[in-house]
Amino acid sequence: MPPQLQNGLNFSAKVIQGTLDSLPQAVRAFVESSVRLCEPDRVHICDGSEGENQQLLDQMEAEGMIKRLRKLDNCWLALTDPGDVARIESKTVIITQEQRDTVPIPKTGLSQLGRWMSEEDFEKAFRARFPGCMKGRTMYVIPFSMGPLGSPLSKIGIELTDSPYVVTSMRIMTRMGTAVLEALGDGEFVKCLHSVGCPLPLKKPLVNNWPCNPELTLIAHLPDRREIISFGSGYGGNSLLGKKCFALRMASRLAKEEGWLAEHMLILGITNPKGQKKYFAAAFPSACGKTNLAMMNPSLPGWKIECVGDDIAWMKFDQQGNLRAINPENGFFGVAPGTSVKTNPNAIETIQKNTIFTNVAETSDGGIYWEGIDQPLAPGIRITSWKNKEWIPQDGEPCAHPNSRFCTPASQCPIIDPAWESPEGVPIEGIIFGGRRPTGVPLVYEALSWQHGVFVGAAMRSEATAAAEHRGKVIMHDPFAMRPFFGYNFGKYLAHWLSMAQRPAAKLPKIFHVNWFRKDKEGKFLWPGFGENSRVLEWMFNRIDGEAGARLTPIGYVPEEGALNLTGLGDINTKELFHISKEFWEKEVEVVQKYLEEQVNTDLPCEVEREVLALKQRISQM
């Protein structure tokens, strides 16, 4: 007897593509219980094929949810409801039995290192949102792999969603479809349930044909149950559950349990003129040029940079003690504004085809436009802003939303690394932390040890920008560039990083800190940045080989006079670029110490406490 629904129909009658019988038993049970709960009209089991993708794009175009960009090849534009444009930290929660499993208990006030919700409160919130939430809609079953299919470092998820925009975006951002179900068999998977929260018939008209429910938006992670549950938002960071939700929040918790690292880091390969190659992983808060660094064209003759990933790294020590990293993603979900032929020519080349743009502006000849695109418009070409209105520069507001995005296949990147899908991952020899610091912090310094390097990551601060919901140029704490993405207590996360030094035979990467954004007294940047950053990478590359000269300072090793290759750069004020001010660093260490004591409180590992005191001591002796 086929399983019955409340209304007497059997499940199979709802399935419009694929069959329930083709699903592994645990996946089928997840689908059936979710169908009972959400009550979709139809169920579509995604196969990941080109035909399916085209059919969904055509369907969204017919419904006015996306628009074809005729100037580009198979590229599309979605304009969202202006109430659904970014990740919402205040509505993103982690559910554990004890609050302390999610966040350290701060000395005063609320934790800035994540948001906890109790199991009881979550059950109430869940019951108030999900029953019947997919009425009139299709539930899409998306089997996806984070990481290359079959890699020992990869993990599988099943996302159920009522948004075709999510399906077409997940096909770009993950490995998705029938092959994943075959690889999964009876194995473990993370359950991901997503709804835009707009059952049909609609209670009120949509804005921009974009279904969402901002009043009830909630993005919840249940690490003990390996579940991610998201309601009310169609925006990528909240709805493409493989991305930040799985690849960072859920994965960081899995990584702690299983002895690896899931980090908000780009991965790049750099080859010197002799043909020797090294891989680096680098963590930067938003708007510090992370994607630009991952896809850099180096200015140094004979050097080559290749991109493994621009956002997330999963890293694990192998039997030989090498730290091996994969990019768990299959695409780039990049911030569009500021991307140009000057700042990132490789990204511009990548997004010319098979790309979904969200909340950028459109030109009247069917092209794309945003702030900092640096492309002159042909005469007579008009611009329609992300708000779907005619736009002129005199309007006094941006034509593209500051957090507008491109979602594009990584395989299209002209400098994608040949080993980017290697199942065993690439060997990481250097880890880079960085931030946007207009004053005080030198261009580059090297940590004194692994423990000191972990402290440097914990002490990361950066000038805040548009990707988060904060205003004004304040210097914000963003430890490891993971502040919005920790999947568990940050004090335990630090202890986990420190424990890597105890691994038998571990070849610990060198740790560096960079700051491309130091300014002089007139407010001008002291360093040209972009392709010239390859000069800093060259110094790090040679440091790993024990070749480049360095000078010991209280904060770490900086390049000694002449060790940084400045040939052909003109006048660079290296004295100011590397100046370490006693007054600045006394204040800096105070601020960092206060933050760690108040926010991490009793969960702060003693090794980190020791590093704070040692830095204080070294600065006092300047």
N, C-alpha and C positions, 0 to 999 in steps of 0.2 A: 504493500500500500504506500503510495508516495506521501511525503510529509504534507500535512494540511496547514493552510493559513487560517486565521480566525474566520475569514469570510468564505471558507470552504474551497477556495481555489488551491491547487497545489503549486508549490514553488516553481516547478519546471515550466508551468504555463507562463510565468513572468519572464523567463529567460529568452532574450531576443538575439543574443549571440553567445556561442559556446554552450557547454553543457555542465550541469552540476556534477555529473558523473566523472568529468575530466579532472575535478579538483581533488587534491589530497584531502583525506578525511577531516583533518583539523581546520583546513581552509574552508571546506564546505560547511562545517559546523559554525564557524565565524560568520560566513556569509548568511546562512539561514537564520541565525539568531539576530543578526543586524537587520535583515529584511523584515522579520517579525516586529522589531522595535521601530524601524524608521518608515516602514510601509511604502516603499517606492512602487510605482506602477510597473516598472520594467527592470530587469537585471541584464547587464551587458558585461560579459567576461572578456577582458581586453587581451588581444593576441599580440599587440605591438606592431602590427603590419603597417606598411605604407598605405594600403587601401583603407584600413580602419582610420588612420590618422587623417587622411584626406577627407573621408566622409564626415568626421567630427568637425574639421575646420570648415567645411562647406555648410554643415548644419549651424555652427555658431555664426557664420557670415549671414545666413538666411534669417537668423533670429536677431541680427543687429548687435551681437555681443562682441564681434571682432570685425575688422575691416581689412580687405586685401590691400597691400601697399604695392601698387602696380609698377613702381620704379625699380623695385627689388625683386629677387627671385624667390617665390614661395615664402614671403614675409608678411606678417600680420600685425595689426595694431589693436590692442584692447584699451579702452578707456574705462576706468573703474568709477564706481560711486565715490565722490570726494571724501566720504566717511570711511573709506577702506583702502588706504594707500601705503601702509607700512606695518612692520611688526609692532605689537602693542605689549610692551613689557608689563604694564599694570594688569593685563588680562592673561598673562602667560604663567602657568603655575605648575608645580611639581607636587604630587600627592604621595606622602609616605606616612607610616604610622606615627613616627616621631618627627617633630619639626626639625630637630637637630640632624636628622638624616639628610635633609635637604639643604639647610643653611646653618652656619654657626649662629648662636644666640648672641646678638650684639649687646654691648654694655648698656646702651640706651637706644631708644627709637627702633625703627624698622631696619631689617637687613637690606643692604644694597647689593647683596650677592645672590639674589634669586628670590622667588616668592613661593612660599609653602601654602598648601591648602589641606585641611584635614579630610580624612576619608568620608566623614559624615557630611561635611559641607559639599564635597564633590558629588556624592550620591544625590543630594538634593538638587544641585545645579544640573546634573546630568538628566534627572527625571523631568526637570522643568523645560528641557530643551529638545531631547531627542525623540520621544515618542511621536510618530507620525510626521517627522520633519522632512521626509522625502516624498510625501504624497504628490502624485501627479508628475513626478520626475523619474529619471532613470538612475539606478545605482550602478556605477561602473566599478568593476573589480579589477584592481591594478596590481599584478604581481611584479615586484621590482627588486633588483639587486643593487645594494650599495657596494661598489667595487666591482672589478671584472668578474664575470660569471665563473665560478669554480675556483677563484683565488682563496687560499686559506685565510686571508685577511678580510674577505667579504662577508656581508650579512644580508639576509633577505627580509623583506617586508611585504605585507599585503595591505594596500590602501583601498578602502571603500569610500567612494565620493559621489556626490550628485552634480559635480561640475565638470563638463567636458573640457573647460579651460585647464583644469588640473590634469586631466588625462593627457592632453597634447603637450603640456609643459613637463610632466613627469617622463614622457617619452624622450624628451631632450635631456633632462637632468639626471635620469637613471637608466640602467639597462632594464627594459620593461617588456613583459609579454610571456608567450607560451614557454619559451626556453627557460624562463625563471621557474615556472611551475615544475618543469621536468627536473631541473637541478635541485629543487627543494625536496621533492619526494615527501617522506614523512619527517623531514628535519624541522628545526625550530625557526619561527619567524616572528617578527614584531607586528602586532595588530594595529593598524592605523585606520581610524574612522573619522571621516570629514563630511560635514554638511554646511552648505551656505546658509541654511536655516530659513529657507523661503518656500514652504510647501505651496502647491498650487490648489485652488486658485489663490492669487496674491491678495493680501489684505490691503496693500497700498502699492501704487505704481513704482516700478524700478527707476532708478536714475542711471542713464547711459546703458540701459538693458543689462545692468550688472547686478545679479542677485547677491545680497548680503544682508546681515542683520546686526549692525554695529552695536545696538543696545545690549544684545545678548552674547556678544563675542566672548569665547573662552577657549584657550588652547591649553590642554592639560596633558601631563605626562605621568604615567603610572609605572615607574621602573620595576617594581616588584612583580607586576603582572605583564610586563613587556608590552604595554599598550600606550598609544598616543591617541588623544581624542580632541578634535578641533571643531568648533561650531561658530558660524556667523560671519566668517571672513573668507573671501576668495583670493585675497592678496597672497602672493607666492610664499613669503616667509611663514605665513600662518596656515597655508593650505597644501603646499607641496611638502608633505610630511616627511619625505626622505631627507629634506635639506637640514635646517637647523634642528628641528625637533628630534629626528632620528640620528643624523650623522654627528651631532654634537651633544644634545642633552641626554638622549637615551644611550648613545654610544659611549659617552664619557663614563657613565655608570657601569656599562658592560666592561669597558676597558679596565676600570678599577678592579672589578671582580676577576677578570681574566688575565691581568698583568700586561696590558698594553696602554697606548695613549690615543685619545681622540681629540684633535686640536683644531682651533680656528686658524689654520696656517696654509699659506701657499707652499707649493713645492716647485723648485726650479733646478735645472741642470746647467752647470756652467763649464765650458771647455776652454782651456788656455791654448795659446798658439802652438804648443808642443803636442796638442791632442789629448792631454790629460783632463779627466772630467770629474767633477764633484757635484753632489746634490746638497742643496740647502732647504730647510723649512723655515718659514718666517711668519711671525704673528704681528699684525698691525690692527689697531682699531679702525673703524670705518673712516673713509676720506683721508687716509694716509698714503694712498697710491699703491695699494696691495696688488690690484690687477695689473697696474702699470709695471710694477717690478717683476711680476710673474711672466709678463710678455715683453720684457724690455729688448730694444735693439741696442746692444752695447756700443758706446762711442769708441772704445779701445780697439785698435786694429788687431785682427787675428783672434779675438775672443768671440765666443758664441754662447748665447743663452737659449735654453729650450724650456718649455712650460710643461710640467706634469699636472699641476692644478693651481687654481687661483684663490681657493677659499678654505678647503678642509683637508686635513691630513690624518690618516690613521696609521700609527707607527708601532712597530713591535720588534723587539730584539730577536734575531734568528740564532740558530745553534752556534754560529761562529762569533756571536757577540756584536754583529752589525745591526744598527737600528734601521729597519726596513720600513719604507712608507709607501702607501698607496693613496691616490686621490679617489675617495669613494664615489665621487660624482662622475657624470657622463657629459656634463655641459657647464656653461658659465651663466650665472644669474647676476649680471653685472649692473652697477649703477651707470646709467647713460650720461647724465650731465658731466661735462668736463672731459669726456672721451673724444679725442680728435686725432687727426693724422699726425699732429705734433706730439700729443701726450701718449698715444697708444696706437700706432699704425697697425699693429697686429690684431688688436681687437676690432678696429674698423674693418679690416679685411675679413675677419671671422664672421661678422654680422651681416654680410651682404646677401646671404641666402638662408632659407629654412629657419628663420628666427621669429620669435614672438616678442614684440615690443609692448610694453605696458606703460601708459601715462606719459609717453613722449609726445612732442608736437608733430603735426603732419604738414608737409608742403603740398601745394595745390597740384603738383605733378606726381603725387603719390610717393613722395620720399619721406624721410624722417628728419627731425630737427630738434635741437636742445641747446641749452646754455653751454658755451664753450666748445661747440662742434667745429667752430673755426672754418666754416665753409660758406663762401659768399653765395647769395641767392641770385639765380638768373633773373633778368628783368621780367617784371610781371608775375613772378611767383609769390603767392600769398601763403600765410601760415595760419593753420588752425591749432589753437593751444590744446593742452590736455583736458581743458574744461569744455572742449568742443565749441569754442568761440573763435571768430576771426581775431588774430593777434597782431599787434605792432609793438616794436620795442618801447614806444612811448607809454605803453599801458602801465608800466611801473610794477609789473609782476612777471614771474618767469613763464615762458611758453611751455616748458616741460616741468612736471613735478620734480622737486629736488631729489626724490627717491625713485624716480622713474627707472625702468629696467629693460635690459635685453636678456632674453633667454635663448641661448644659442649652443649648437653642438660643439663640444670640445674638439672633435676630430677635424673640424674646419679651420682650426687655428694654424696659421702657416708655420709657426715654430713649435708645434706640439712635439713633445719629446718622443723619440722612437720607443722608449720603454714605458710610456704613460699607462699602458694597460698590462704591464708585466705582472703576472699573478703573484710573484714573490715580493714585489715592491722594489723601490730603488734605495740604495744605501745612503742614509743621511749623515753627513760629516760636520755640518754646522747648523746651529739654530740661531735665528735672528729675532730679537724683539725690537719694536720701534714705536715711536709716537710722534705727534705733531707738537713740538716744544719750541716756541719762538725764542725763549731765552734759556741760558744756563747749561743746557745739555749738549755735549760735543757731538760732532758728526758721527763718530763711531768709537766704541770702546769694547774691549774684550773682558769677559768675566774672569775672575781669578781662579775659579774652581766651579765644579758642577753645583755645589751648594750655593755659592755666590750667584751663579747664573739663575738658579731657581728664585732667589731673592729678587734679582733684577726683573724677572718676569712678574713677580708678585707686586713689585713697586711701579709697574708701568702706569704712566699718566699721559693724557693727550688732550689737546684742545678739542672740545666737543663740536659736532657738526650735524648735518641734516638727516642722516639715516635714522637717528633716534629721535625721541619726542622732546629733546631738550633745546633750549634757546640760548643765544648769547655765547660769547667766546670764553667759556670757563674751562679751566684745566680739570679734567675729570679722571678719577681712578678707573683704570680698565685692566685689572690684572690678567696677564696672558692673552689680552684681547678677548677674554672669555666671559666677562662679567655678565652679559645677558644669557649665557649659554651653559653655565655649569649645571651638570645633571645631579650633583650631590654636594655635600658640605665642602666649601672651599678649603677649610683647614685640612680635611682628609685628602683633598686633591693635591695640596702642597706636599703632604706626607707621601702620597703616591709617587709624585715626581722625584722626591728625594730618595725614595726606595730604589730607583733605577740604578743608583750608584752601588747598591749591594748585589746587583745581578752578577752571577758568576760570568767572567770573561767579557762583560759588557764593554764595548769600545764607545765611551761616552763622547758625543759630539761636543765641539767647542761651542760656547754660547757668547753671542755678541749683542750689543744694543746700538741702534742707529737712530739718527735724527736728521732728516733731510731739510728741516724747516727752520733752522736757527736764523734769526734776523739780526741786522746791525742796528745801530742807534737810530738810523733813518727809517727803520722798518722794512729794509730791503733784504731779500734772502741772501745769505752768505755763500750758499752752495747752489750751482745751477740745476742739480737734480736730474730726473729722467734718465736718458742714456748715459750720462756722466756718473751715475751711481755705480756703474760697472767698475769704476776705479776703486770704490770701497770694497766691492766684492772681490776684486783682484787681491787687495791687501788681506782680506779674510782667507781667501783661497791659499795664499802663500803662508799665512800664519799656521794654518792646519798642517802644512808641510814643514813647519818649523823654519821657514825661510825669511819672512819679512821682519824688519826691525820694529821693536815696540818699546815704549817708555812706560814705566810703572807710575801710576798716579793713585791717589786715594780711592778713586771710583773704579779703577780697572786699568788695563793696558790700552794706551792709545798709540797710533803710528808715530814712530820717532821721526825727527826731521828728515825729509827726503824719502821716507818709506812709502808714502802715498804718491802714486804716479800722477803728476799734474801736467805732463807734457801736452802742450797745445791748448791749455785751458785759459791762458791769459792770467789776469791778476786775481788770485784767490787769497783772501786774508786768513791764512791758516792759523795765525796767532789767535785771532778772535774765534775762529771756527772750533779750535780745540781748547780755548781758555777754560780753566776750571776755577770758578770763583768760590772762595771759602764761605763767603756770606750766603751765596745762592744755595750751596750744598748743605750748609747748616740748617737752613729753612726747609729744604727738600726732605732731608732725612727726618726732621721733626714731623712734617706732614705725613710722610709714609708710615713712620712709627705709630703716630696717633691713629691713622686709618686702620692699620693691622691690629693694634691693641683694642680698638673699639669694635671693629667689624668682625674680626676673626676670634678675638677674645680668647677663651680658654682652649680653643681648638688650634691655635697657632703653634706649629711645630717648633721645638726649642732650637733646632738648627737655624730656622729663619730668624728667630729672636737674636741668636748669636751673631748672625750676619748684620742685623740692624746695628747692634752695639759695636761691632768691629768697624763698620763704616763710620759711625759717629766718632769713634776713637781716632781713626785715620784722618778724618777731616779736622778734628780739633788740633792735630799736630801739624797742620799745613803752615 
